Amino acid sequence: MFNTLAKKWDLFWFKERDLEPVCIFRVIFPLILFYYYFSRTFDLEFFYSNSGLIHSSYANSDELFSFRPSILYYFDSLFSIHVVHYIFLFSLLLLSIGFFTRTSAVIAFVLQLMFLNRNPIAQYGVDMISSFFFFYLIFIKTGAHYSLDAHILRKKANDLKIIQSQKCDFFSSMFIRLVQIQICVIYAYSGFEKLRGIRWWNGSAMWDVFSLGALNRWDLSFLAYFPFLLVAMTYIIILWEIYFAALIWLQKTRMIMLAFGIILHIGIGIFLNIPCFALLMIASYLVFI
């Protein structure tokens, strides 16, 4: 029995997996973030300089900044902030095209943390979730397909070396599984956190979402005339988030959970002003294929 469990444990973590889906994710993921972070180019002074929202002196005096190192505390001129910002954007493009793939992932991960640590108040779901994905991509052989690295290798190496470079290794298998588990944790935590709010229990939470004028693209107040629809949406969403972590591992229910997630996030992207979050979560589903 112990040998059987040990074998299943090894298969769960270290079974060789197809690298192509996660390589496609590596192409899409940095492009989403490039659009998202390029949009803050014109607000760098407000968010990250000493003349903006938070002075760097708070780094040594406020608990919010404890254990949050950032080079922007020391290179805090507007020019240096722009330089770091453009290097970060360039690393995202390099990661997307797969040129020096692992190095680009490391640079993008580190520089993103520098900005997040400089002003943690300015971050939201996309920033935190993407930092997880950056970390995992460092250890996955995402340059094996759809990359300039793979194209260059084909020209330089013989066929055997090409085949070996495109196979999933020990770390890639383990960290692909960690990406899947991370997505499950994100949804499970979101679902169980919602259970703490009375509005999710009485079915009115979705009305709260659709009635937030700053978050909505259009006026959705007409949904007040369809209370049953709002209640149904509230309960379906919270049940899907809570049970995603369990049902995604079953072959019979995996595609159902992913299909509902795609529909849900498309709806979020269309009706709410958080399109990058919706695109990021839909793209992450590639690791389950």
N, C-alpha and C positions, 0 to 999 in steps of 0.2 A: 504493500500500500504506500509506504514511504517513497519507494522508487517511482511509483506511478505519479504521485503528487510532485515529486522533484522534476520528473520529465515534463509534466504539464506546466510547471513554473518556468522551466527553461524555454519551452515553446512559446509561452505567453510573452516573455521579454525578448528572447534572442532568436526567434525564428526569422529566417531570411525573408524580407519583404520587398515588394516592388517599389523601387525608388521613383518611378515616373510621376505618380500623383503628388508626392511631396516636392518634387522638382518643379512641377507646374505651380504649386503653391508658392515656391520660392520666386517664381517669375511674377506672380500677381501681387503677392503680399507687399513687396517694397514699392510697387507702383501706387497702391492705395495709400501707403504712408507718404510717398512723395507728394501726392496731391494734398493730403491732409496737412503735412508740415510746411509745404510751400505756402499755404494760405496764411501762415503766421509770420511770413517774412516781413510784412509791413507793421507788425506789432512787437518786434523783438525788443525795442527800447522799453515799451510799457511793461512787458512780462519779465525781462531778464536783466535789465540794466539798473544801476543804482539810482537813476533818476525816474525809475518806473514804479511798479507796484510794491516791490519788496527790496529793501537795501541789503547788501551782502553782509552787513554787520549783524543781521539777525542770525546768521549761520552759527555764531558762537554764543548766542544768548537765548534762543528760543528752542523749546523741546521739539517743535515741529521739524526742525532741521537737524536734529541729532542723528548721527550716523548716516548723513546724506552728503558725501563728498562731491564736489564739483569744481572743475577747473575754471568755471565762470565766476567763482568767488575771487579768483586772483587775476584773471584776464577779463575785467569787467567793463572795459571801454566798449562803446558801441561798435567800433570797427572790428575788434577781436571777436565780439559776439557774432557779427555777421560772417566773419571768416569761418568760425566753428560751424555755424549754421549751414553754410554752403558746402563745407567738407562733408557734413552729415548728409545733405541732399545728394551729393555726388556719390557717396558710398551706397546710398539706396539704389541709384541707377546701376552702379557696378554689380550690386547683388542681384538685381533683376536680370541683367544680361548674362550673369554668371562669369564675370571676369575677376580672377583672384577671389573666388566665391567665398571661401571660409574667412579669408582676411577681411573682405568687405563686410561680412556678417559681424565679425568682432568689432570693427570700427564703428559700424552703425549702432550696435548694441551699447558700446561704451559712450558714444556721443549722445545717444538718446537719454541714457541715464544722467549725463551731465546736465542736460536741460531739465529733466524731471526733478532732479535734486535741487537745482537752482531755484525753482518755484513750484513746489508740489501742489500749491493751490490751483494752478492752471491746468492740471491734468484731469482727465476723466477716463472712462472705460477703455477707449482705444489706446491711450498711452500705456496703461498698465498691462492690458492683454498683449499688446504688441511687444512689450519688453520680455514677456515670457517666451513668445515665439522666437524672438531674436536669439535668446539664450539657447534654445533647443536647436535652432538651425546651425549654430556653430559646430555642433557635434554630429550633424547628419551630413552625409555625402550628397548634398543637394546640387553639386556641380556635375553630377554624373550624366545628366540629360539636359537638353535645352539650354546649353550654356556655351560661352566662348571657350571656357576651359576644356570642355569635352571636344569641341571642334578643333582646337589647337592640338590636343592629345592625339586625335585621329591622324593628323598630318605628320606627327613626330614619332608615334609609337607603332609597334607591330600589333597584330590583331589580338594576341593573347593578353597584352598589357591593357588594351582597350576593354576587353571583356572583364578583366579583373577590376579595373577602375570603376566599372558600372555596376558591380555587384554590391549588395548591401552588406556592410560589415557589422561587427559587434556593437559599436557605439551607435551606428545609424539605426539598427533595429531597436535598441533600448530607448533611444530618444524619440523615435517615431511613436513608440508606445506611450512615452511620457507626454507628448503633445496630445494624444488622444485622451489620456487621463486628465490633463490640464483642462481640456474643453469640458469634460464631464464635471470637473470640480467647479468651473465657472458657472455652469447652468445649475448644478445642485445648490451651490451657495446662494445664487440669485433666487432660486425657488424657495429655499428654506428661510432666507432673510425676509421674503415677502410674507411668509406666514406670521411674522411678528406684527404685521400691520392689520388693524381691524378692517380696513377698507378692502383688503384682499379676501377676508373672510365673508364679508357681507356682499361681495360682488360688485362694488362700486369703484374699484381701483382704476379700471380702464376709462371710466368717465373722467377721473382726475387727470389722466394722461391726455385725453383728447380735448380737455377744456383749458389746457395750458397754452395760452396764446403765443408765448415766445418760442415754444417748442414745435408748434404745429405749422405746417406750410399753408394750410387753408383753414377756413372756419368750419369746424366739425360739430358745431353746437346742435345741428339737426339730429344728431345721434341720441339726444336726450329723449326723443320720441320713440326710441327703440330700446327700452330698458332691458328687455329679455336678451337682446343681442349683446349688450354691454356685459351683462352678468355671465352669459355663456362664454364670451371671449376671455373674461377674467379667470374663470375656473379652468378653461382649457389650457390657457397659457401657463398657469402655475402648475398644473398637473404635468404638462409636457416638460417643463424645466426640471421638476423634481424627479421624474421617472426617466429622463434622458440618460442619466448615468447608468441605469440598469438595462434599459431596453435597447440601447445602441449596440450592445455586445451580442445580441441575439440576431441570427441571420434573418429570421422571419420578420422582425420588426425594425431592422436597421434602416432600410430604405424609407419606411414610413416616417420614422423620426427625422431623418434628414430632409425628406420632402416637406414635412410640416415646418421644419426650421427654415428652409429656403423661402417658403411662402410667408412665414412670420417676418423674417428679416427684410424681404422685399417690401412688405407692408410698412415696416418701420422706415425703410429708406425713402418710400414714396410719401408717406404722410407726416413723418417727423423730420426735423432738421438735424439728423445724425446719420447721414448716408454712409460715412466711412466706417462706422461701427457695424452697420448692416452688411456692407461689402466684406469687411474683415472676417466676420463670423461665417458668412457663406463660403468664402474662400477656404477657411479652415476645415470645412467638411471634406476637402480632398484627402486628408490624411486617413479618413475612414473607408476610402474606396480601395 
